[in-house]
């Protein structure tokens, strides 16, 4: 399947530049989507812009952007005026600086893109990519996507680059108002040890292949059930725990973890019947050559 770039331009580092293309690294197009229908006719409905005062429909050629400066008062901005103020970074990702990747606050990460070079720019692209990989640094640049300028974080990824647009400071809320009323809590040593034990038992590695979109699966099952006319069975809600004491809850959690561990071990352990069958099969294989030799002698 041919992939389609949604941005083409140049990646520039000082005097080194090369043609590149941006491809969205994430997509929600595979999710179940619904159309809005007229309940009476079953036909799809369409949206229409109407004048808020007169109620009359407004065709696309009569629609214009406006910025509200007061009640009922707007500054009208034409498309040509927006085009006239386009920025230099419209067709260039200009790497301005480099930072350690660990210093990047995850709250600022927005949308990921794959960045691949044009065939004639592979050498220049490789120079920029490999220099970041060697120094273990990430680049910071600017790019314009859909007229909006974004800061972009650039990191080596396989043979290409991963570019992640960053939110601006005014888009990220400060955490202090949400946490300032939370007092310092001194926890008993036993409680910390129990919690640490649970963390250790559940420790693993980041593996997105284990992620399951349970709501999406439930929607698909709902649609399939309605197609076939089968009754819809709502999922059973988990039963709430009766444990209200935090220490008891931690102890109960450890107990359930151990029980699950024993169940997994028992499931992976071969049964006595399967073991007997394997032994019988092995004995049959070992005796097969002897039977062949006996038949040869008899003949």
C-alpha positions in Angstrom: 0.0 0.0 0.0 1.4 3.4 -1.1 1.8 5.8 1.8 0.9 9.4 1.3 2.8 12.3 2.8 0.7 15.1 4.3 3.7 17.6 4.3 6.7 18.0 2.0 9.6 20.4 2.5 13.1 20.6 3.7 15.0 19.5 6.8 17.7 22.1 7.6 20.6 22.1 10.1 22.8 25.1 9.7 23.9 25.0 6.0 23.0 21.3 5.6 19.5 20.7 4.1 17.6 18.0 2.3 14.1 17.3 1.0 11.9 15.3 3.4 8.3 14.2 3.8 6.1 13.9 6.9 3.8 11.0 7.4 1.4 10.7 10.4 2.6 8.0 12.8 -0.7 7.6 14.4 -4.3 7.2 13.1 -7.8 6.7 14.5 -9.3 5.8 11.1 -9.6 2.1 12.1 -12.0 2.9 14.9 -15.7 2.2 14.5 -17.5 5.3 13.2 -21.2 6.1 13.1 -23.2 8.2 10.7 -26.0 10.4 11.9 -29.4 9.2 10.5 -32.9 10.5 10.4 -34.7 8.1 12.8 -38.0 8.3 10.7 -36.6 7.8 7.2 -33.2 6.0 7.9 -31.5 8.5 5.6 -28.2 10.2 6.5 -28.5 13.8 7.6 -26.0 16.6 6.6 -24.9 19.6 8.6 -25.7 23.0 7.3 -24.5 26.5 8.5 -27.3 28.9 9.2 -27.3 32.6 10.2 -27.7 32.7 14.0 -30.1 35.6 13.8 -32.1 35.1 10.6 -32.0 31.3 10.5 -31.2 31.4 6.7 -28.7 28.9 5.3 -25.3 30.3 4.5 -23.5 28.9 1.5 -19.7 28.2 1.7 -18.8 31.1 -0.6 -20.5 33.5 1.8 -18.8 32.2 4.9 -15.8 34.1 6.3 -13.6 33.9 9.5 -14.2 36.3 12.3 -12.5 37.0 15.6 -14.9 38.1 18.4 -13.8 41.4 20.1 -17.0 42.1 21.9 -20.6 41.0 22.1 -21.9 40.8 18.5 -18.7 42.5 17.3 -16.1 40.7 15.1 -13.0 41.4 13.2 -13.3 39.8 9.7 -10.2 38.0 8.4 -10.0 36.9 4.8 -8.2 33.8 3.5 -5.9 35.9 1.4 -4.8 37.9 4.5 -4.0 34.7 6.4 -2.0 33.4 3.4 0.0 36.7 3.2 1.4 36.2 6.8 2.5 32.6 6.2 5.8 31.9 8.0 9.2 31.0 6.7 9.0 27.6 8.3 6.0 26.7 6.1 8.2 24.5 3.9 11.2 24.0 6.2 11.9 22.2 9.4 14.8 24.3 10.7 16.6 22.6 13.6 17.4 25.4 16.0 18.9 23.5 19.0 19.6 20.1 20.6 18.5 18.9 24.0 18.9 15.7 26.0 15.8 13.6 25.4 15.3 13.0 29.1 14.7 16.7 29.7 11.6 16.8 27.5 8.4 17.1 29.6 6.0 14.5 28.3 3.1 16.9 28.8 4.3 18.9 25.8 4.3 15.9 23.4 1.4 16.1 20.9 1.3 14.3 17.5 3.9 12.0 16.1 5.2 11.9 12.5 7.6 9.8 10.6 10.1 11.9 8.7 11.7 10.2 5.6 14.1 11.7 3.1 13.7 12.2 -0.6 15.9 9.9 -2.7 18.3 12.7 -3.7 18.6 13.9 -0.1 19.5 10.7 1.7 23.1 11.6 2.5 22.2 15.0 4.1 19.4 13.3 6.0 21.7 10.6 7.3 24.3 13.2 8.5 21.6 14.9 10.6 20.1 11.7 11.9 23.4 10.0 12.8 24.8 13.1 14.5 21.9 13.1 16.9 22.1 9.4 17.5 25.8 9.6 18.2 25.4 12.5 20.7 22.2 11.0 22.1 20.4 14.3 21.6 17.0 15.3 20.2 16.6 18.3 17.9 14.2 21.1 18.3 12.8 22.8 15.2 9.8 24.6 13.8 7.3 23.5 11.2 4.0 24.8 9.8 1.3 22.2 9.4 -2.2 23.4 8.3 -1.1 27.0 8.6 -0.3 26.6 12.3 3.4 26.8 13.4 4.5 24.1 15.8 7.6 23.3 17.7 8.8 19.8 16.7 11.0 17.3 18.6 13.2 15.3 16.3 14.6 11.9 17.2 16.4 9.1 15.3 14.1 6.2 14.7 15.3 3.2 12.8 16.5 4.5 9.4 14.5 7.7 9.7 13.4 10.3 12.2 10.4 10.6 14.5 9.1 14.1 14.6 6.7 14.9 17.4 4.9 18.3 17.5 5.0 20.0 20.8 2.4 22.0 22.7 3.2 25.6 23.5 3.4 26.7 27.2 0.1 28.4 27.1 -1.5 25.1 26.1 -0.2 23.1 29.1 -1.9 23.6 32.4 0.2 24.2 35.5 0.0 21.3 38.0 0.1 23.4 41.2 -3.7 24.2 41.4 -4.5 20.5 41.3 -2.0 19.3 43.9 -1.5 22.2 46.3 -4.3 21.0 48.7 -2.7 17.5 48.9 -0.9 17.3 52.2 2.4 15.5 52.8 1.5 12.0 54.0 3.9 9.9 56.1 3.2 6.2 55.4 4.1 3.3 57.8 7.1 1.2 56.7 5.0 -1.9 56.4 2.6 -0.2 54.1 5.4 1.0 51.8 6.9 -2.5 51.8 3.6 -4.1 50.8 3.0 -1.6 48.0 6.6 -2.0 46.8 6.1 -5.8 46.7 3.1 -5.4 44.5 5.0 -3.1 42.2 7.8 -5.6 41.9 5.4 -8.5 41.1 3.7 -6.5 38.4 6.9 -5.1 36.9 7.4 -5.7 33.2 8.4 -4.0 30.0 6.5 -1.5 27.8 4.8 -3.6 25.1 2.0 -1.9 23.2 1.0 -5.2 21.5 -0.6 -6.1 24.8 -2.9 -3.1 24.8 -6.6 -3.9 24.2 -9.2 -1.4 23.3 -12.0 -3.1 25.2 -14.6 -0.4 24.4 -13.9 -0.7 20.6 -14.2 -4.4 20.8 -17.5 -4.1 22.7 -18.8 -1.7 20.0 -17.9 -4.1 17.2 -19.6 -6.9 19.1 -22.7 -4.7 19.6 -22.9 -4.0 15.8 -22.4 -7.7 14.9 -25.1 -8.8 17.4 -27.6 -6.3 15.9 -26.7 -7.4 12.4 -27.5 -11.0 13.2 -30.4 -10.3 15.5 -28.8 -11.9 18.5 -29.6 -10.7 21.9 -27.2 -8.2 23.4 -25.5 -9.2 26.6 -24.2 -6.3 28.6 -20.8 -6.9 30.2 -20.8 -7.8 33.8 -19.6 -5.0 36.1 -16.8 -6.0 38.4 -17.9 -6.6 42.0 -16.6 -3.9 44.4 -14.2 -5.0 47.1 -15.5 -5.1 50.6 -12.0 -4.1 52.0 -12.0 -0.6 53.2 -8.8 -0.6 55.3 -5.7 0.3 53.1 -3.4 -2.1 54.9 -5.9 -4.9 54.5 -6.3 -4.0 50.8 -2.6 -4.3 50.3 -2.4 -7.6 52.0 -5.4 -8.9 50.0 -3.8 -7.7 46.8 -0.6 -9.7 47.6 -2.7 -12.7 48.3 -4.5 -12.5 45.0 -1.2 -12.0 43.2 0.1 -15.2 44.7 -3.0 -17.1 43.9 -2.8 -15.9 40.2 0.8 -17.0 40.1 0.0 -20.5 41.3 -2.8 -20.7 38.8 -0.5 -19.7 36.0 2.1 -22.2 37.1 -0.5 -25.0 37.3 -1.7 -24.1 33.8 1.8 -24.3 32.4 2.6 -27.6 34.1 1.8 -30.6 31.9 -0.9 -33.0 33.3 -0.1 -36.5 34.3 -2.1 -37.9 31.3 -0.2 -35.8 28.8 3.1 -36.8 30.4 2.0 -40.5 30.1 1.1 -40.0 26.5 4.5 -38.4 25.7 6.3 -41.3 27.5 4.3 -43.8 25.5 5.0 -42.0 22.2 8.7 -41.9 23.1 8.8 -45.6 23.9 7.1 -46.4 20.6 9.7 -44.3 18.6 12.6 -46.1 20.4 11.1 -49.6 19.7 10.4 -48.8 16.1 14.0 -49.5 14.9 14.0 -52.7 16.9 10.8 -53.9 15.1 12.3 -53.0 11.7 15.5 -55.1 12.5 13.3 -58.0 13.6 11.3 -57.9 10.4 14.5 -57.8 8.3 15.8 -60.9 10.1 12.5 -62.7 9.6 12.6 -62.0 5.9 
